[in-house]
Amino acid sequence: MEEKNNIEEKIKEMITNINPYLNMDGGNMEFIKYEDNYLYIKLTGNCNNCLLRNEEIDNGLLEMFQEEIPEIKGIINIPL
């Protein structure tokens, strides 16, 4: 349980560091949960409407998170 809490704290810190870049384009990312080695997020603003959001999640965000937290198997965007 402690390991999961540590991973969640690291995820939240990374999201805090990533959001200013998303905010510049009118977007945002929210942490929903970390469960069974999957990160659940909600993209809002322009990120939610972006046609490339799935590619960005799979090719950009996933790689970024896995560099810091190799336990993450995937990222799931929860639609609005």
DOZA-401750 format. One record per residue: residue number from 1; residue in one letter; x, y, z of N, C-alpha, C in turn. Coordinates in steps of 0.001 Angstrom, whole numbers. Layout:
// DOZA-401750
seba_tifi_n_px_n_py_n_pz_ca_px_ca_py_ca_pz_c_px_c_py_c_pz
NUM_A_X_Y_Z_X_Y_Z_X_Y_Z $
...
***
This chain:
// DOZA-401750
seba_tifi_n_px_n_py_n_pz_ca_px_ca_py_ca_pz_c_px_c_py_c_pz
1_M_824_-1196_0_0_0_0_867_1258_0 $
2_E_1948_1211_762_2851_2364_809_3481_2621_-555 $
3_E_3829_1534_-1251_4422_1686_-2582_3431_2374_-3528 $
4_K_2144_1979_-3468_1122_2605_-4316_1007_4092_-3985 $
5_N_1034_4437_-2702_957_5846_-2307_2153_6630_-2834 $
6_N_3340_6030_-2773_4538_6694_-3298_4429_6916_-4805 $
7_I_3912_5919_-5508_3744_6041_-6957_2720_7129_-7269 $
8_E_1618_7150_-6522_596_8172_-6755_1151_9573_-6509 $
9_E_1950_9728_-5479_2550_11038_-5199_3479_11462_-6325 $
10_K_4256_10519_-6845_5167_10815_-7957_4372_11193_-9213 $
11_I_3259_10469_-9456_2400_10768_-10607_1843_12182_-10481 $
12_K_1312_12516_-9315_727_13841_-9100_1764_14938_-9287 $
13_E_2980_14681_-8828_4054_15655_-9008_4373_15843_-10492 $
14_M_4414_14737_-11238_4689_14830_-12672_3578_15596_-13391 $
15_I_2326_15328_-13020_1204_16032_-13643_1304_17529_-13362 $
16_T_1669_17879_-12138_1846_19282_-11773_2910_19936_-12645 $
17_N_3965_19195_-12970_5042_19726_-13806_4678_19778_-15287 $
18_I_3802_18886_-15734_3403_18822_-17148_2316_19844_-17459 $
19_N_1416_20087_-16510_248_20932_-16775_555_22335_-17299 $
20_P_1602_23011_-16825_1860_24341_-17397_2044_24317_-18920 $
21_Y_2626_23255_-19445_2808_23129_-20896_1470_22893_-21585 $
22_L_611_22087_-20971_-716_21851_-21530_-1565_23123_-21435 $
23_N_-1397_23853_-20322_-2159_25089_-20112_-1863_26130_-21194 $
24_M_-632_26140_-21707_-267_27103_-22739_-1119_26941_-23991 $
25_D_-1608_25728_-24223_-2478_25466_-25371_-3936_25338_-24955 $
26_G_-4252_25742_-23729_-5637_25710_-23274_-6104_24359_-22771 $
27_G_-5163_23493_-22420_-5527_22162_-21935_-5117_21935_-20496 $
28_N_-5487_20772_-19985_-5157_20408_-18617_-5290_18899_-18466 $
29_M_-4584_18344_-17481_-4656_16922_-17178_-4925_16767_-15696 $
30_E_-5890_15907_-15365_-6229_15653_-13973_-5950_14191_-13634 $
31_F_-5427_13967_-12451_-5213_12610_-11937_-6554_12067_-11454 $
32_I_-6913_10867_-11889_-8127_10203_-11408_-7736_9117_-10414 $
33_K_-6923_8151_-10871_-6474_7096_-9964_-5336_6309_-10606 $
34_Y_-4668_5533_-9768_-3645_4588_-10219_-4077_3233_-9694 $
35_E_-4352_2308_-10617_-4894_1013_-10205_-4402_-73_-11151 $
36_D_-3955_-1186_-10586_-3483_-2327_-11381_-2438_-1918_-12417 $
37_N_-1544_-1019_-12017_-442_-531_-12842_-904_314_-14036 $
38_Y_-2127_814_-13984_-2624_1722_-15011_-2923_3072_-14388 $
39_L_-2548_4117_-15110_-2795_5484_-14687_-4062_5967_-15387 $
40_Y_-5016_6428_-14604_-6268_6962_-15124_-6223_8481_-14986 $
41_I_-6424_9162_-16109_-6387_10621_-16130_-7645_11140_-16812 $
42_K_-7853_12450_-16684_-8908_13115_-17443_-8272_14322_-18115 $
43_L_-8316_14341_-19446_-7839_15493_-20205_-8998_16458_-20361 $
44_T_-8744_17733_-20085_-9794_18734_-20181_-9339_19885_-21078 $
45_G_-10267_20782_-21366_-9956_21917_-22225_-9626_21459_-23632 $
46_N_-8682_22137_-24258_-8304_21803_-25631_-7731_20396_-25764 $
47_C_-7130_19867_-24698_-6577_18498_-24759_-7688_17478_-24980 $
48_N_-8854_17705_-24377_-9970_16774_-24522_-10493_16766_-25953 $
49_N_-10413_17914_-26625_-10945_18032_-27986_-9910_17725_-29069 $
50_C_-8667_17548_-28675_-7584_17340_-29636_-7735_15993_-30345 $
51_L_-7618_16025_-31663_-7732_14796_-32442_-6537_13865_-32228 $
52_L_-5421_14421_-31770_-4210_13619_-31564_-4035_13158_-30119 $
53_R_-5053_13334_-29276_-4894_13042_-27845_-4499_11590_-27577 $
54_N_-5080_10644_-28318_-4737_9235_-28081_-3295_8941_-28468 $
55_E_-2836_9535_-29557_-1442_9363_-29961_-507_10001_-28943 $
56_E_-882_11182_-28447_-58_11858_-27430_16_11040_-26156 $
57_I_-1099_10442_-25773_-1110_9612_-24565_-200_8413_-24770 $
58_D_-382_7708_-25890_373_6469_-26139_1849_6706_-26429 $
59_N_2165_7783_-27146_3541_7989_-27581_4305_9024_-26767 $
60_G_3620_9962_-26173_4306_11021_-25434_4212_10835_-23936 $
61_L_2990_10903_-23430_2797_10836_-21979_3228_9497_-21394 $
62_L_2854_8405_-22043_3200_7089_-21505_4712_6930_-21376 $
63_E_5440_7308_-22411_6905_7207_-22357_7468_8070_-21232 $
64_M_6929_9281_-21086_7402_10195_-20060_7179_9615_-18654 $
65_F_5979_9089_-18437_5680_8515_-17127_6474_7233_-16881 $
66_Q_6631_6406_-17900_7369_5148_-17721_8853_5370_-17440 $
67_E_9412_6477_-17915_10806_6788_-17603_11005_6937_-16095 $
68_E_10035_7569_-15450_10114_7820_-14009_9492_6699_-13189 $
69_I_8445_6075_-13739_7700_5038_-13011_7491_3857_-13951 $
70_P_8481_2961_-14031_8395_1843_-14987_7228_885_-14719 $
71_E_6649_941_-13524_5532_55_-13190_4274_352_-14000 $
72_I_4174_1560_-14543_2975_1946_-15287_2934_1192_-16614 $
73_K_1833_436_-16819_1660_-341_-18046_942_449_-19129 $
74_G_128_1415_-18716_-626_2178_-19694_-1333_3355_-19041 $
75_I_-1841_4239_-19888_-2581_5409_-19431_-3957_5353_-20075 $
76_I_-4976_5537_-19249_-6353_5503_-19733_-6969_6875_-19487 $
77_N_-7453_7489_-20563_-8127_8782_-20466_-9608_8532_-20204 $
78_I_-10110_9112_-19112_-11529_9004_-18787_-12225_10194_-19454 $
79_P_-13114_9934_-20414_-13770_11037_-21113_-14646_11868_-20168 $
80_L_-14874_13114_-20542_-15729_14006_-19747_-17146_13482_-19678 $
***
